[in-house]
Amino acid sequence: MRRLFLLLLLMAACASEEFVIPLQPEYAPEPARSAAPVRPVHVPGPSPTDPTKLSLDAADDVFLALELTLDVFER
Amino acid sequence: MRWGAFVLLFVLASSVVAATCDERPTLHKRVSCRQETPSPELVPEACMVPGKQDACVDLYRRSWQCYTMSGLTKNTCFREQARFTSVKNADDISKCDYLILLLRDLQERVEDAHDDGSITLEQAADLITSIAQIQRQVLRGEPASSIKSTISGFKQNYRGIMR
């Protein structure tokens, strides 16, 4: 009778959570390390002050040349 | 004889088109007409400022080859044609001439965009009209701050259309 009691006690203990062997967690791939884009380091050059030294490839260059020339008027 | 008649007809037709555009009552309508039916412009719209016309037409005539160039070479050409020797020593006339040439460069870009179908006739006419108005402001000798303010507004419009 005592053996049966001990057996039942052992079975109950084994069924308790503490004895549950944790299952292998589902494989979840590690979040990919976000490869931060390497930003080109902008090295500020000397700001242009002479409009005639600009290369007029884009319209923005022409606008800059206009603004710089008008600055010369205001000086 | 047939060729002579053909040439005469062509010359007459061209002069009729030119006269038609020149007779349009507003700057915008004249610009739009010329853009639609390319015709020689006797006096550039930019130059229609009393007392400045001859010098302006002369600047236009002698600087045409600059617009076949690009980048820094073009800018150097503008500087030479405007006699803009240096920023420190340039007189007001050469600075004004240089501004006129730069503005005309923007006009060339607008015309090219219209020719290749990137922008509509109306958009091209709007931008070219604004450019001519700014050029006239420059020739009238208006204050730099006022011209700067007009250019600032125009730049937004230009960027919006010429994307």
gemmi code that builds the backbone of each chain (N, CA, C; Angstrom):
import gemmi

chains = {
    "A": [
        ("MET", (0.830, -1.195, 0.000), (0.000, 0.000, 0.000), (0.878, 1.264, 0.000)),
        ("ARG", (1.925, 1.175, 0.847), (2.846, 2.308, 0.929), (3.573, 2.492, -0.407)),
        ("ARG", (3.928, 1.343, -1.016), (4.630, 1.412, -2.309), (3.748, 2.051, -3.361)),
        ("LEU", (2.485, 1.675, -3.289), (1.545, 2.236, -4.266), (1.424, 3.736, -4.061)),
        ("PHE", (1.386, 4.154, -2.806), (1.295, 5.570, -2.471), (2.528, 6.322, -2.980)),
        ("LEU", (3.699, 5.708, -2.765), (4.947, 6.338, -3.198), (5.006, 6.427, -4.720)),
        ("LEU", (4.515, 5.361, -5.345), (4.504, 5.342, -6.813), (3.611, 6.463, -7.363)),
        ("LEU", (2.437, 6.598, -6.700), (1.495, 7.651, -7.134), (2.110, 9.033, -6.914)),
        ("LEU", (2.792, 9.141, -5.744), (3.432, 10.417, -5.425), (4.503, 10.761, -6.464)),
        ("LEU", (5.246, 9.706, -6.836), (6.315, 9.908, -7.827), (5.736, 10.302, -9.192)),
        ("MET", (4.633, 9.649, -9.546), (4.000, 9.957, -10.827), (3.457, 11.381, -10.832)),
        ("ALA", (2.876, 11.764, -9.683), (2.325, 13.136, -9.602), (3.437, 14.155, -9.708)),
        ("ALA", (4.530, 13.821, -9.053), (5.663, 14.762, -9.089), (6.220, 14.888, -10.493)),
        ("CYS", (6.288, 13.743, -11.171), (6.820, 13.783, -12.548), (5.915, 14.565, -13.475)),
        ("ALA", (4.614, 14.536, -13.181), (3.671, 15.251, -14.053), (3.666, 16.746, -13.805)),
        ("SER", (4.221, 17.148, -12.661), (4.211, 18.587, -12.366), (5.126, 19.329, -13.323)),
        ("GLU", (4.890, 20.625, -13.384), (5.591, 21.458, -14.389), (7.105, 21.420, -14.249)),
        ("GLU", (7.542, 21.238, -12.956), (8.982, 21.332, -12.731), (9.763, 20.254, -13.457)),
        ("PHE", (9.034, 19.173, -13.736), (9.734, 18.061, -14.384), (9.557, 18.048, -15.890)),
        ("VAL", (8.759, 18.928, -16.327), (8.560, 18.975, -17.780), (9.841, 19.478, -18.419)),
        ("ILE", (10.332, 18.696, -19.313), (11.564, 19.113, -19.993), (11.192, 20.146, -21.054)),
        ("PRO", (11.718, 21.270, -20.923), (11.347, 22.302, -21.913), (11.698, 21.855, -23.310)),
        ("LEU", (10.733, 22.042, -24.189), (10.968, 21.663, -25.573), (11.894, 22.693, -26.221)),
        ("GLN", (12.576, 22.227, -27.200), (13.457, 23.142, -27.935), (12.609, 24.255, -28.549)),
        ("PRO", (12.910, 25.455, -28.255), (12.102, 26.524, -28.852), (12.194, 26.463, -30.364)),
        ("GLU", (11.069, 26.830, -30.940), (11.049, 26.808, -32.397), (12.177, 27.669, -32.957)),
        ("TYR", (12.702, 27.195, -34.014), (13.814, 27.942, -34.581), (13.317, 29.250, -35.158)),
        ("ALA", (13.863, 30.254, -34.652), (13.543, 31.573, -35.230), (14.857, 32.219, -35.623)),
        ("PRO", (14.981, 32.501, -36.857), (16.259, 33.091, -37.264), (16.514, 34.416, -36.565)),
        ("GLU", (17.703, 34.592, -36.219), (18.079, 35.850, -35.564), (17.749, 37.016, -36.472)),
        ("PRO", (17.193, 37.994, -35.859), (16.927, 39.147, -36.734), (18.226, 39.606, -37.400)),
        ("ALA", (18.115, 39.706, -38.670), (19.320, 40.075, -39.411), (19.838, 41.416, -38.925)),
        ("ARG", (21.063, 41.411, -38.707), (21.657, 42.674, -38.256), (21.549, 43.682, -39.388)),
        ("SER", (20.849, 44.736, -39.060), (20.666, 45.729, -40.125), (22.021, 46.320, -40.472)),
        ("ALA", (22.412, 45.995, -41.673), (23.698, 46.530, -42.122), (23.524, 48.012, -42.426)),
        ("ALA", (23.901, 48.788, -41.494), (23.722, 50.234, -41.675), (24.486, 50.704, -42.901)),
        ("PRO", (23.766, 51.374, -43.817), (24.471, 51.829, -45.024), (25.587, 52.798, -44.657)),
        ("VAL", (26.668, 52.547, -45.268), (27.809, 53.423, -44.975), (27.620, 54.720, -45.746)),
        ("ARG", (27.367, 55.744, -45.009), (27.137, 57.028, -45.673), (28.465, 57.647, -46.087)),
        ("PRO", (28.468, 58.143, -47.281), (29.717, 58.796, -47.682), (29.947, 60.033, -46.824)),
        ("VAL", (31.123, 60.134, -46.380), (31.444, 61.278, -45.518), (31.597, 62.511, -46.405)),
        ("HIS", (30.763, 63.496, -46.099), (30.832, 64.717, -46.893), (31.874, 65.653, -46.308)),
        ("VAL", (32.859, 65.852, -47.058), (33.894, 66.782, -46.611), (33.586, 68.137, -47.227)),
        ("PRO", (33.168, 69.062, -46.403), (32.799, 70.354, -46.989), (34.006, 71.057, -47.591)),
        ("GLY", (33.856, 71.368, -48.837), (34.929, 72.091, -49.511), (34.716, 73.579, -49.305)),
        ("PRO", (35.598, 74.347, -49.844), (35.402, 75.785, -49.690), (34.138, 76.212, -50.440)),
        ("SER", (33.272, 76.954, -49.767), (32.025, 77.341, -50.423), (32.344, 78.306, -51.561)),
        ("PRO", (31.700, 78.061, -52.702), (32.045, 78.897, -53.847), (31.582, 80.340, -53.645)),
        ("THR", (32.407, 81.237, -53.988), (32.017, 82.642, -53.896), (32.132, 83.318, -55.254)),
        ("ASP", (32.916, 82.684, -56.129), (33.094, 83.243, -57.465), (32.203, 82.485, -58.448)),
        ("PRO", (31.157, 83.140, -58.943), (30.218, 82.433, -59.829), (30.863, 81.946, -61.119)),
        ("THR", (31.907, 82.617, -61.548), (32.517, 82.251, -62.842), (33.376, 80.992, -62.746)),
        ("LYS", (33.543, 80.486, -61.513), (34.343, 79.259, -61.335), (33.457, 78.014, -61.328)),
        ("LEU", (32.161, 78.230, -61.412), (31.231, 77.086, -61.367), (31.121, 76.406, -62.717)),
        ("SER", (30.938, 75.094, -62.649), (30.703, 74.352, -63.877), (29.193, 74.308, -64.087)),
        ("LEU", (28.742, 74.857, -65.182), (27.294, 75.018, -65.369), (26.658, 73.777, -66.003)),
        ("ASP", (26.806, 72.641, -65.317), (26.249, 71.409, -65.874), (24.751, 71.306, -65.602)),
        ("ALA", (24.370, 71.598, -64.377), (22.952, 71.484, -64.008), (22.341, 72.866, -63.837)),
        ("ALA", (21.019, 72.907, -63.934), (20.327, 74.190, -63.773), (20.590, 74.776, -62.383)),
        ("ASP", (20.757, 73.901, -61.379), (21.036, 74.392, -60.027), (22.344, 75.179, -59.980)),
        ("ASP", (23.311, 74.765, -60.809), (24.584, 75.501, -60.880), (24.341, 76.906, -61.433)),
        ("VAL", (23.453, 76.987, -62.398), (23.149, 78.295, -63.009), (22.450, 79.186, -61.979)),
        ("PHE", (21.523, 78.596, -61.227), (20.848, 79.375, -60.183), (21.848, 79.857, -59.135)),
        ("LEU", (22.782, 78.971, -58.783), (23.797, 79.359, -57.795), (24.656, 80.506, -58.342)),
        ("ALA", (25.034, 80.403, -59.613), (25.837, 81.466, -60.229), (25.066, 82.785, -60.240)),
        ("LEU", (23.776, 82.707, -60.491), (22.945, 83.933, -60.471), (22.946, 84.553, -59.072)),
        ("GLU", (22.743, 83.688, -58.068), (22.685, 84.198, -56.691), (24.017, 84.803, -56.256)),
        ("LEU", (25.097, 84.130, -56.604), (26.427, 84.634, -56.219), (26.733, 85.959, -56.907)),
        ("THR", (26.313, 86.085, -58.163), (26.555, 87.339, -58.881), (25.744, 88.471, -58.248)),
        ("LEU", (24.529, 88.162, -57.866), (23.704, 89.194, -57.210), (24.279, 89.569, -55.848)),
        ("ASP", (24.912, 88.590, -55.181), (25.590, 88.885, -53.908), (26.704, 89.909, -54.130)),
        ("VAL", (27.396, 89.763, -55.271), (28.490, 90.695, -55.580), (27.936, 92.116, -55.704)),
        ("PHE", (26.744, 92.258, -56.273), (26.106, 93.575, -56.396), (25.841, 94.179, -55.021)),
        ("GLU", (25.423, 93.293, -54.104), (25.005, 93.784, -52.783), (26.176, 94.138, -51.882)),
        ("ARG", (27.353, 93.628, -52.212), (28.514, 93.895, -51.350), (28.940, 95.355, -51.418)),
    ],
    "B": [
        ("MET", (13.422, 79.223, -112.255), (12.251, 80.101, -112.028), (11.358, 79.532, -110.911)),
        ("ARG", (11.135, 78.226, -111.016), (10.300, 77.593, -109.993), (10.942, 77.707, -108.614)),
        ("TRP", (12.282, 77.480, -108.576), (13.003, 77.553, -107.302), (12.949, 78.960, -106.734)),
        ("GLY", (13.098, 79.921, -107.623), (13.047, 81.336, -107.198), (11.710, 81.643, -106.546)),
        ("ALA", (10.662, 81.169, -107.171), (9.313, 81.414, -106.630), (9.148, 80.728, -105.281)),
        ("PHE", (9.708, 79.513, -105.195), (9.609, 78.750, -103.951), (10.322, 79.487, -102.799)),
        ("VAL", (11.539, 79.958, -103.116), (12.325, 80.677, -102.095), (11.597, 81.943, -101.675)),
        ("LEU", (11.070, 82.658, -102.664), (10.347, 83.903, -102.368), (9.144, 83.615, -101.469)),
        ("LEU", (8.432, 82.538, -101.795), (7.260, 82.152, -100.997), (7.673, 81.808, -99.569)),
        ("PHE", (8.801, 81.089, -99.435), (9.293, 80.685, -98.114), (9.659, 81.916, -97.277)),
        ("VAL", (10.366, 82.849, -97.931), (10.782, 84.071, -97.217), (9.555, 84.858, -96.784)),
        ("LEU", (8.588, 84.955, -97.682), (7.363, 85.694, -97.348), (6.618, 85.023, -96.201)),
        ("ALA", (6.531, 83.694, -96.271), (5.828, 82.947, -95.216), (6.525, 83.132, -93.877)),
        ("SER", (7.867, 83.080, -93.905), (8.632, 83.252, -92.661), (8.392, 84.630, -92.065)),
        ("SER", (8.391, 85.634, -92.947), (8.220, 86.999, -92.440), (6.805, 87.190, -91.896)),
        ("VAL", (5.834, 86.488, -92.512), (4.461, 86.596, -92.018), (4.364, 85.993, -90.625)),
        ("VAL", (5.022, 84.818, -90.445), (5.004, 84.166, -89.128), (5.660, 85.064, -88.085)),
        ("ALA", (6.852, 85.614, -88.478), (7.575, 86.487, -87.545), (6.739, 87.695, -87.185)),
        ("ALA", (6.136, 88.293, -88.223), (5.328, 89.480, -87.974), (4.150, 89.130, -87.087)),
        ("THR", (3.565, 87.959, -87.335), (2.408, 87.548, -86.547), (2.780, 87.431, -85.070)),
        ("CYS", (3.927, 86.775, -84.799), (4.347, 86.613, -83.402), (4.685, 87.956, -82.770)),
        ("ASP", (5.403, 88.796, -83.496), (5.790, 90.101, -82.951), (4.592, 90.989, -82.654)),
        ("GLU", (3.512, 90.745, -83.377), (2.331, 91.599, -83.195), (1.428, 91.141, -82.057)),
        ("ARG", (1.753, 90.012, -81.471), (0.926, 89.554, -80.335), (1.029, 90.578, -79.203)),
        ("PRO", (-0.093, 90.830, -78.532), (-0.115, 91.956, -77.585), (0.681, 91.765, -76.288)),
        ("THR", (0.833, 90.529, -75.835), (1.539, 90.346, -74.555), (2.819, 89.533, -74.757)),
        ("LEU", (3.702, 89.693, -73.783), (4.980, 88.958, -73.803), (4.717, 87.452, -73.840)),
        ("HIS", (3.796, 86.996, -73.002), (3.497, 85.565, -72.923), (2.993, 85.032, -74.263)),
        ("LYS", (2.142, 85.801, -74.925), (1.583, 85.353, -76.209), (2.655, 85.335, -77.296)),
        ("ARG", (3.556, 86.298, -77.266), (4.642, 86.332, -78.263), (5.575, 85.136, -78.067)),
        ("VAL", (5.906, 84.887, -76.797), (6.798, 83.757, -76.469), (6.146, 82.451, -76.887)),
        ("SER", (4.880, 82.314, -76.559), (4.143, 81.092, -76.882), (4.081, 80.887, -78.395)),
        ("CYS", (3.837, 81.973, -79.132), (3.761, 81.914, -80.596), (5.094, 81.459, -81.191)),
        ("ARG", (6.185, 82.027, -80.700), (7.515, 81.676, -81.246), (7.898, 80.240, -80.899)),
        ("GLN", (7.428, 79.809, -79.740), (7.749, 78.449, -79.316), (6.988, 77.443, -80.180)),
        ("GLU", (5.776, 77.850, -80.578), (4.925, 76.975, -81.378), (5.395, 76.943, -82.824)),
        ("THR", (5.714, 78.094, -83.354), (6.158, 78.191, -84.752), (7.502, 78.912, -84.759)),
        ("PRO", (8.574, 78.150, -84.576), (9.892, 78.786, -84.471), (10.136, 79.787, -85.600)),
        ("SER", (10.422, 80.990, -85.194), (10.656, 82.046, -86.174), (11.764, 82.942, -85.634)),
        ("PRO", (12.496, 83.561, -86.522), (13.589, 84.401, -86.038), (13.055, 85.566, -85.212)),
        ("GLU", (13.739, 85.803, -84.110), (13.340, 86.876, -83.214), (14.226, 88.073, -83.551)),
        ("LEU", (13.636, 89.121, -84.086), (14.439, 90.261, -84.530), (15.156, 90.898, -83.337)),
        ("VAL", (14.397, 91.172, -82.307), (14.993, 91.676, -81.065), (14.552, 90.737, -79.946)),
        ("PRO", (15.505, 90.148, -79.250), (15.106, 89.242, -78.156), (14.222, 89.969, -77.145)),
        ("GLU", (13.237, 89.259, -76.629), (12.307, 89.864, -75.661), (13.061, 90.474, -74.480)),
        ("ALA", (14.145, 89.798, -74.084), (14.919, 90.290, -72.941), (15.455, 91.697, -73.183)),
        ("CYS", (15.728, 92.009, -74.454), (16.402, 93.271, -74.788), (15.452, 94.441, -74.957)),
        ("MET", (14.171, 94.200, -74.816), (13.210, 95.282, -75.077), (13.107, 96.223, -73.883)),
        ("VAL", (14.208, 96.875, -73.623), (14.276, 97.866, -72.550), (14.847, 99.144, -73.171)),
        ("PRO", (14.114, 100.242, -73.090), (14.583, 101.474, -73.728), (16.008, 101.843, -73.312)),
        ("GLY", (16.831, 102.160, -74.324), (18.204, 102.584, -74.058), (19.194, 101.440, -73.922)),
        ("LYS", (18.707, 100.211, -73.813), (19.605, 99.064, -73.599), (19.566, 98.079, -74.762)),
        ("GLN", (18.683, 98.360, -75.712), (18.400, 97.386, -76.757), (19.632, 97.017, -77.590)),
        ("ASP", (20.351, 98.022, -78.092), (21.477, 97.746, -79.002), (22.568, 96.911, -78.323)),
        ("ALA", (22.945, 97.330, -77.132), (24.006, 96.607, -76.412), (23.566, 95.181, -76.094)),
        ("CYS", (22.293, 95.040, -75.767), (21.758, 93.712, -75.419), (21.732, 92.799, -76.647)),
        ("VAL", (21.294, 93.356, -77.790), (21.265, 92.560, -79.030), (22.687, 92.149, -79.400)),
        ("ASP", (23.621, 93.058, -79.220), (25.024, 92.772, -79.519), (25.547, 91.639, -78.616)),
        ("LEU", (25.170, 91.699, -77.342), (25.573, 90.639, -76.400), (25.004, 89.294, -76.848)),
        ("TYR", (23.756, 89.289, -77.252), (23.114, 88.057, -77.729), (23.838, 87.515, -78.959)),
        ("ARG", (24.175, 88.432, -79.878), (24.810, 87.991, -81.131), (26.190, 87.398, -80.888)),
        ("ARG", (26.977, 88.057, -80.029), (28.357, 87.593, -79.882), (28.495, 86.403, -78.926)),
        ("SER", (27.425, 86.078, -78.223), (27.550, 85.001, -77.229), (26.918, 83.685, -77.680)),
        ("TRP", (26.392, 83.634, -78.891), (25.642, 82.434, -79.289), (26.485, 81.168, -79.177)),
        ("GLN", (27.804, 81.298, -79.485), (28.631, 80.080, -79.499), (28.830, 79.507, -78.085)),
        ("CYS", (28.629, 80.323, -77.058), (28.775, 79.813, -75.676), (27.772, 78.690, -75.405)),
        ("TYR", (26.612, 78.788, -76.070), (25.546, 77.821, -75.796), (25.756, 76.481, -76.495)),
        ("THR", (26.834, 76.404, -77.274), (27.183, 75.105, -77.862), (28.163, 74.378, -76.936)),
        ("MET", (28.591, 75.079, -75.881), (29.582, 74.508, -74.943), (28.868, 73.967, -73.708)),
        ("SER", (29.666, 73.408, -72.794), (29.064, 72.920, -71.551), (30.022, 73.116, -70.382)),
        ("GLY", (29.438, 72.958, -69.184), (30.231, 73.001, -67.958), (31.017, 74.289, -67.759)),
        ("LEU", (32.237, 74.108, -67.318), (33.084, 75.271, -66.992), (33.468, 76.058, -68.245)),
        ("THR", (33.608, 75.347, -69.367), (33.963, 76.021, -70.625), (32.883, 77.039, -70.993)),
        ("LYS", (31.641, 76.619, -70.806), (30.531, 77.533, -71.108), (30.582, 78.752, -70.189)),
        ("ASN", (30.835, 78.497, -68.907), (30.892, 79.604, -67.956), (32.034, 80.571, -68.297)),
        ("THR", (33.158, 79.996, -68.683), (34.302, 80.845, -69.067), (33.926, 81.700, -70.279)),
        ("CYS", (33.210, 81.099, -71.210), (32.753, 81.821, -72.401), (31.825, 82.976, -71.993)),
        ("PHE", (30.894, 82.701, -71.074), (29.986, 83.758, -70.584), (30.801, 84.898, -69.979)),
        ("ARG", (31.791, 84.517, -69.161), (32.602, 85.523, -68.467), (33.327, 86.411, -69.473)),
        ("GLU", (33.847, 85.764, -70.521), (34.581, 86.537, -71.537), (33.645, 87.457, -72.318)),
        ("GLN", (32.508, 86.916, -72.717), (31.574, 87.728, -73.510), (30.992, 88.887, -72.704)),
        ("ALA", (30.832, 88.660, -71.410), (30.306, 89.725, -70.548), (31.420, 90.656, -70.064)),
        ("ARG", (32.641, 90.296, -70.391), (33.840, 91.054, -69.938), (33.854, 91.151, -68.401)),
        ("PHE", (33.480, 90.036, -67.809), (33.427, 89.923, -66.342), (34.798, 89.387, -65.912)),
        ("THR", (35.770, 90.294, -65.784), (37.144, 89.867, -65.559), (37.353, 89.218, -64.193)),
        ("SER", (36.890, 89.871, -63.144), (37.004, 89.279, -61.810), (35.871, 89.802, -60.941)),
        ("VAL", (35.557, 89.012, -59.918), (34.438, 89.378, -59.047), (34.661, 90.735, -58.383)),
        ("LYS", (35.919, 90.987, -58.005), (36.207, 92.221, -57.274), (36.169, 93.456, -58.175)),
        ("ASN", (36.690, 93.277, -59.394), (36.853, 94.459, -60.248), (35.768, 94.657, -61.310)),
        ("ALA", (34.839, 93.730, -61.375), (33.844, 93.831, -62.449), (32.950, 95.057, -62.261)),
        ("ASP", (32.655, 95.714, -63.389), (31.738, 96.859, -63.294), (30.298, 96.349, -63.407)),
        ("ASP", (29.362, 97.244, -63.144), (27.954, 96.831, -63.122), (27.469, 96.318, -64.476)),
        ("ILE", (27.979, 96.911, -65.565), (27.522, 96.480, -66.900), (27.915, 95.024, -67.152)),
        ("SER", (29.162, 94.686, -66.833), (29.575, 93.299, -67.083), (28.850, 92.316, -66.164)),
        ("LYS", (28.563, 92.735, -64.961), (27.811, 91.842, -64.062), (26.393, 91.630, -64.608)),
        ("CYS", (25.802, 92.721, -65.095), (24.452, 92.610, -65.680), (24.481, 91.703, -66.903)),
        ("ASP", (25.480, 91.895, -67.753), (25.588, 91.068, -68.964), (25.744, 89.595, -68.608)),
        ("TYR", (26.542, 89.363, -67.576), (26.758, 87.976, -67.130), (25.431, 87.367, -66.649)),
        ("LEU", (24.661, 88.145, -65.906), (23.351, 87.669, -65.435), (22.430, 87.364, -66.616)),
        ("ILE", (22.461, 88.241, -67.627), (21.619, 88.043, -68.819), (21.975, 86.715, -69.493)),
        ("LEU", (23.280, 86.450, -69.609), (23.726, 85.216, -70.272), (23.343, 83.976, -69.464)),
        ("LEU", (23.446, 84.077, -68.140), (23.055, 82.941, -67.290), (21.561, 82.664, -67.425)),
        ("LEU", (20.779, 83.734, -67.440), (19.328, 83.562, -67.565), (18.964, 82.980, -68.930)),
        ("ARG", (19.696, 83.416, -69.949), (19.447, 82.868, -71.283), (19.778, 81.367, -71.309)),
        ("ASP", (20.765, 80.974, -70.506), (21.116, 79.553, -70.425), (19.920, 78.747, -69.899)),
        ("LEU", (19.231, 79.311, -68.908), (18.032, 78.635, -68.389), (16.966, 78.547, -69.481)),
        ("GLN", (16.879, 79.618, -70.275), (15.906, 79.619, -71.380), (16.221, 78.505, -72.391)),
        ("GLU", (17.504, 78.332, -72.669), (17.923, 77.270, -73.600), (17.487, 75.907, -73.067)),
        ("ARG", (17.636, 75.732, -71.755), (17.255, 74.449, -71.141), (15.744, 74.218, -71.258)),
        ("VAL", (14.988, 75.292, -71.069), (13.525, 75.185, -71.182), (13.142, 74.840, -72.627)),
        ("GLU", (13.766, 75.510, -73.576), (13.453, 75.253, -74.992), (13.804, 73.812, -75.374)),
        ("ASP", (14.935, 73.336, -74.873), (15.326, 71.942, -75.152), (14.299, 70.965, -74.574)),
        ("ALA", (13.854, 71.267, -73.339), (12.870, 70.389, -72.690), (11.563, 70.377, -73.480)),
        ("HIS", (11.190, 71.525, -74.031), (9.971, 71.584, -74.841), (10.170, 70.829, -76.158)),
        ("ASP", (11.344, 71.004, -76.749), (11.629, 70.333, -78.023), (11.593, 68.806, -77.882)),
        ("ASP", (12.095, 68.309, -76.750), (12.079, 66.841, -76.606), (10.801, 66.325, -75.937)),
        ("GLY", (9.845, 67.192, -75.758), (8.524, 66.776, -75.278), (8.424, 66.574, -73.780)),
        ("SER", (9.418, 67.006, -73.027), (9.380, 66.828, -71.559), (8.384, 67.783, -70.900)),
        ("ILE", (8.193, 68.936, -71.508), (7.245, 69.910, -70.940), (6.326, 70.413, -72.058)),
        ("THR", (5.180, 70.940, -71.646), (4.201, 71.395, -72.640), (4.560, 72.796, -73.142)),
        ("LEU", (3.864, 73.187, -74.195), (4.062, 74.529, -74.754), (3.733, 75.600, -73.716)),
        ("GLU", (2.641, 75.388, -73.010), (2.206, 76.363, -72.011), (3.244, 76.501, -70.889)),
        ("GLN", (3.774, 75.361, -70.439), (4.794, 75.395, -69.371), (6.045, 76.120, -69.863)),
        ("ALA", (6.453, 75.797, -71.102), (7.646, 76.439, -71.656), (7.422, 77.941, -71.773)),
        ("ALA", (6.247, 78.320, -72.264), (5.944, 79.753, -72.439), (5.939, 80.470, -71.085)),
        ("ASP", (5.398, 79.824, -70.065), (5.372, 80.432, -68.713), (6.793, 80.707, -68.222)),
        ("LEU", (7.648, 79.682, -68.341), (9.021, 79.823, -67.827), (9.812, 80.852, -68.632)),
        ("ILE", (9.690, 80.802, -69.961), (10.461, 81.736, -70.805), (9.992, 83.174, -70.565)),
        ("THR", (8.698, 83.333, -70.366), (8.164, 84.675, -70.069), (8.780, 85.197, -68.763)),
        ("SER", (8.831, 84.343, -67.756), (9.419, 84.764, -66.466), (10.888, 85.126, -66.641)),
        ("ILE", (11.596, 84.327, -67.437), (13.025, 84.590, -67.645), (13.209, 85.959, -68.318)),
        ("ALA", (12.409, 86.228, -69.352), (12.515, 87.519, -70.058), (12.209, 88.678, -69.107)),
        ("GLN", (11.233, 88.471, -68.216), (10.892, 89.533, -67.259), (12.048, 89.802, -66.304)),
        ("ILE", (12.720, 88.737, -65.863), (13.862, 88.915, -64.950), (15.003, 89.612, -65.698)),
        ("GLN", (15.225, 89.201, -66.950), (16.292, 89.835, -67.746), (16.021, 91.334, -67.902)),
        ("ARG", (14.768, 91.692, -68.107), (14.427, 93.116, -68.225), (14.658, 93.844, -66.904)),
        ("GLN", (14.345, 93.165, -65.813), (14.605, 93.750, -64.474), (16.093, 94.079, -64.347)),
        ("VAL", (16.919, 93.121, -64.798), (18.380, 93.304, -64.714), (18.797, 94.498, -65.563)),
        ("LEU", (18.297, 94.558, -66.801), (18.687, 95.643, -67.706), (18.192, 97.002, -67.212)),
        ("ARG", (17.059, 97.011, -66.537), (16.531, 98.286, -66.001), (17.331, 98.742, -64.789)),
        ("GLY", (18.209, 97.862, -64.305), (19.050, 98.222, -63.153), (18.299, 98.209, -61.841)),
        ("GLU", (17.326, 97.328, -61.724), (16.578, 97.234, -60.453), (17.487, 96.702, -59.345)),
        ("PRO", (17.163, 96.975, -58.089), (18.028, 96.530, -56.983), (18.228, 95.014, -56.970)),
        ("ALA", (19.444, 94.616, -56.593), (19.790, 93.189, -56.565), (18.835, 92.404, -55.670)),
        ("SER", (18.422, 93.020, -54.556), (17.529, 92.311, -53.624), (16.190, 91.994, -54.300)),
        ("SER", (15.722, 92.919, -55.118), (14.450, 92.713, -55.806), (14.576, 91.601, -56.857)),
        ("ILE", (15.699, 91.608, -57.584), (15.928, 90.573, -58.609), (16.076, 89.210, -57.934)),
        ("LYS", (16.790, 89.218, -56.812), (17.008, 87.977, -56.061), (15.677, 87.363, -55.632)),
        ("SER", (14.795, 88.220, -55.173), (13.484, 87.756, -54.718), (12.685, 87.165, -55.886)),
        ("THR", (12.751, 87.811, -57.045), (12.038, 87.296, -58.220), (12.625, 85.951, -58.643)),
        ("ILE", (13.965, 85.864, -58.625), (14.618, 84.614, -59.036), (14.250, 83.471, -58.075)),
        ("SER", (14.147, 83.810, -56.790), (13.811, 82.800, -55.799), (12.440, 82.178, -56.100)),
        ("GLY", (11.479, 83.028, -56.420), (10.138, 82.535, -56.770), (10.164, 81.748, -58.064)),
        ("PHE", (10.930, 82.253, -59.018), (11.018, 81.593, -60.324), (11.655, 80.206, -60.191)),
        ("LYS", (12.655, 80.126, -59.304), (13.370, 78.848, -59.119), (12.408, 77.735, -58.681)),
        ("GLN", (11.495, 78.081, -57.786), (10.519, 77.085, -57.324), (9.661, 76.608, -58.496)),
        ("ASN", (9.228, 77.557, -59.295), (8.394, 77.238, -60.448), (9.168, 76.392, -61.462)),
        ("TYR", (10.411, 76.776, -61.673), (11.283, 76.074, -62.630), (11.471, 74.616, -62.193)),
        ("ARG", (11.785, 74.457, -60.902), (12.019, 73.105, -60.395), (10.757, 72.257, -60.463)),
        ("GLY", (9.621, 72.875, -60.221), (8.348, 72.160, -60.274), (8.045, 71.643, -61.671)),
        ("ILE", (8.390, 72.441, -62.675), (8.071, 72.066, -64.061), (9.168, 71.201, -64.689)),
        ("MET", (10.414, 71.581, -64.459), (11.548, 70.896, -65.117), (12.083, 69.758, -64.258)),
        ("ARG", (11.251, 68.872, -63.795), (11.729, 67.792, -62.926), (12.487, 66.731, -63.693)),
    ],
}
model = gemmi.Model(1)
for chain_id, residues in chains.items():
    chain = gemmi.Chain(chain_id)
    for i, (resn, *xyz) in enumerate(residues, 1):
        res = gemmi.Residue()
        res.name, res.seqid = resn, gemmi.SeqId(i, " ")
        for name, pos in zip(("N", "CA", "C"), xyz):
            atom = gemmi.Atom()
            atom.name, atom.element = name, gemmi.Element(name[0])
            atom.pos, atom.b_iso = gemmi.Position(*pos), 0.0
            res.add_atom(atom)
        chain.add_residue(res)
    model.add_chain(chain)
structure = gemmi.Structure()
structure.add_model(model)
structure.setup_entities()
